[in-house]
Amino acid sequence: MASAKDSAGPAWQDGLPHVLWRTQQAVHGRLQDALDGLGVTVTQLGLAVHLDELGLMSASDLSRLFHITPQSVTTALSQLERVGWVRRLPHPVHKRVILHELTEAGLAGVTDGRARVAAIDAALAGILGDGGKDEVVGRLRKLLFALEGEDPAYAAMWPVVRATP
């Protein structure tokens, strides 16, 4: 009987899916180590960065934007609320919708987190050498867009309608 090992193709560890997975795991580990002491995970920091860049958002908005489950977003937002980075606000029109907003502590944490991630980014760019980062990012975006399509423009599911005085 022939084994699956005998089938055509590269060795498992030489295949692109495996190398991408291993690389992602290694980078994620470095990022999480860099965030030690901040009290948040890489995912939680990412959510906070998006709140900083895009303003008030619901968990559903963040779930769609991040391509992760609503349950994971809700868990991450709950932790951000526990550490004092995020506060919940009722939507001014759609009362059942909860919006999330960064606190002053959250804004400071995002600033610190961005600096820590920038240091990892610089270290990775140094490993890749001149132009290597841009080449790798370009090729990975090509793969990503071919598999998932380009990122759509952000549009909140529950736009905030401000009351006029």
C-alpha positions in Angstrom: 0.0 0.0 0.0 1.4 3.4 -1.0 1.5 6.0 1.8 0.3 9.6 1.5 4.0 10.5 1.9 4.7 8.9 -1.5 2.3 11.3 -3.4 3.6 14.0 -5.6 4.4 17.4 -4.2 6.8 19.1 -1.9 7.5 17.7 1.6 4.9 19.0 4.0 7.3 21.4 5.8 8.3 22.9 2.4 4.8 23.6 1.2 3.7 27.3 1.2 0.7 26.7 3.6 3.0 25.2 6.2 5.7 27.8 5.9 3.1 30.6 6.1 1.5 29.0 9.1 4.9 28.6 10.9 5.9 32.2 10.0 2.6 33.5 11.3 3.0 31.6 14.5 6.5 32.9 15.0 5.6 36.5 14.3 2.5 36.3 16.5 4.7 35.0 19.3 7.1 37.9 18.9 4.2 40.4 18.9 2.6 38.9 22.0 6.0 39.0 23.8 6.4 42.6 22.8 2.9 43.3 24.3 3.7 41.7 27.6 2.9 44.2 30.4 0.4 46.0 28.3 -2.4 43.7 29.4 -3.8 42.9 26.0 -3.4 40.4 23.2 -2.4 41.1 19.6 -6.1 40.7 18.6 -7.3 43.1 21.4 -4.7 45.7 20.4 -5.9 45.4 16.7 -9.5 46.0 17.8 -8.4 49.0 19.8 -6.3 50.4 16.9 -9.4 50.1 14.7 -11.5 51.9 17.2 -8.8 54.6 17.3 -8.7 54.9 13.5 -12.4 54.6 12.8 -14.2 55.8 15.9 -17.3 54.3 17.5 -18.0 50.8 16.3 -20.3 47.9 17.2 -19.0 44.4 17.8 -20.6 43.4 14.5 -18.8 46.1 12.6 -15.5 44.9 14.1 -16.3 41.3 13.4 -16.9 42.0 9.7 -13.8 44.2 9.5 -11.5 41.7 11.1 -13.0 38.6 9.5 -13.3 36.9 12.9 -16.3 35.5 14.7 -18.6 37.8 16.6 -18.0 35.7 19.7 -14.2 36.3 19.5 -14.8 40.1 19.1 -17.2 40.2 22.0 -14.7 38.3 24.2 -11.9 40.7 23.2 -14.0 43.8 23.7 -15.0 42.5 27.2 -11.3 42.1 28.1 -10.6 45.6 26.7 -13.4 46.9 28.9 -12.0 45.1 32.0 -8.6 46.7 31.5 -10.2 50.1 31.1 -9.4 50.6 27.4 -13.0 50.6 26.1 -16.3 51.8 27.3 -19.8 50.8 25.9 -22.2 53.4 24.7 -25.8 52.9 23.5 -26.4 53.8 19.9 -28.2 57.2 19.8 -30.8 55.9 17.5 -30.7 52.1 17.5 -30.9 51.5 21.2 -30.3 47.8 21.0 -26.9 48.4 19.3 -23.9 48.8 21.6 -21.1 51.0 20.4 -17.5 50.8 21.7 -15.3 53.8 22.3 -11.7 54.0 23.5 -11.1 55.6 26.9 -8.1 57.9 27.6 -6.3 54.8 29.0 -7.2 53.0 25.7 -5.8 55.8 23.6 -2.5 55.7 25.7 -2.4 51.9 25.3 -2.9 52.1 21.6 0.0 54.6 21.3 2.2 52.3 23.4 1.1 49.2 21.5 1.7 50.9 18.1 5.3 51.7 19.2 5.9 48.1 20.3 4.5 46.7 17.0 6.6 49.2 15.0 9.7 47.9 16.7 8.8 44.3 15.7 8.0 45.6 12.1 11.5 47.2 12.0 13.2 44.0 13.2 11.4 41.9 10.6 12.3 44.4 7.9 15.9 44.2 9.0 15.8 40.4 8.6 14.4 40.7 5.1 17.0 43.3 4.0 16.7 46.2 1.6 13.3 46.1 -0.2 12.5 42.7 1.2 9.6 43.9 3.4 7.9 45.7 0.5 8.3 42.6 -1.7 7.0 40.2 0.9 4.1 42.5 1.8 3.2 42.9 -1.9 3.3 39.2 -2.5 1.2 38.4 0.5 -1.4 41.0 -0.4 -1.5 39.4 -3.9 -2.3 36.1 -2.3 -4.8 37.6 0.2 -6.7 39.5 -2.5 -6.8 36.4 -4.8 -8.2 34.3 -2.0 -10.5 36.8 -0.3 -10.8 39.8 -2.5 -9.6 43.3 -1.7 -10.7 44.8 1.5 -14.0 46.7 1.1 -14.2 50.3 2.1 -15.4 50.4 5.7 -19.1 51.1 6.2 -20.6 50.9 9.7 -23.7 48.6 9.9 -25.2 51.1 12.4 -24.2 54.6 11.3 -24.2 57.1 14.2 -26.7 59.8 13.5 -26.0 62.8 15.7 -29.0 64.7 17.0 -29.1 68.3 15.9 -29.7 70.9 18.6 
